[in-house]
Amino acid sequence: MGMNEGKVIEVWQAAPIRAMTAFVVPDGCRDVIVTSNKLGNVDVHVSPLFDTTLAIEILPNQHLTGYRLQAGTVLDEAALLSVLAEDEHNVEEKIATFASSNANVYEALSCMREHGGTVASIAAELGVSERTLQRHVQQHSGKSPLFWLRLARIRQSALALVTGNTTNKTASSSVCDIAFEFGFSDQAHFCREIKHWFGVTPEQLKTRQDLIEQLYQAGY
């Protein structure tokens, strides 16, 4: 198994002036987040991978800078946090020192995102056994192949839902049509998955601009 250097795919910033609750949708990426306040206090933490939308309480008068890591990046979190505790500058350079990605696992994640299907079909596409695929993806990404398949499908189908377009580019906002297009067993299955990952119904998702915007941001 070859190794490639880990990658920061997006840097984001936020500086709320009042307390707020931010709803963060699963995107398959971990973020290194540096938080500072007017007193000069600095805190650094790494977000976990999660499979449901989280409600995060944000305090006012803080400045947050997030470094979003490419899906599947392996991070020596303890070593990175130790170095950043001494000096929080040059974060991207420090991330590059302690982050890496497995080339074969990155290929597997790309295949799952692009083709979907089942763990068996992805293993066949890659020419490996299901057991090998399961073991290496879990080991190097922290999640199972099924997690990545479900995440890719729900993000793609949710985007189709809010834009009204299926992957075949046919104008349709029908929940039933999109459920069929993305291989859900039925409309109810699709609705359950939307509720599980986003915490809302399909109709509610269409009105949640804060969630919709995140579907367009860098992620898996």
PyMOL commands that set and color helices and strands:
alter all, ss='L'
color gray80, all
select helices_A, chain A and resi 77-86+91-98+103-115+119-126+130-141+145-163+175-181+187-198+202-205+209-216
alter helices_A, ss='H'
color red, helices_A
select strands_A, chain A and resi 3-5+8-14+20-24+31-37+42-46+54-58+62-69+74-75+99-102
alter strands_A, ss='S'
color yellow, strands_A
deselect
rebuild
show_as cartoon
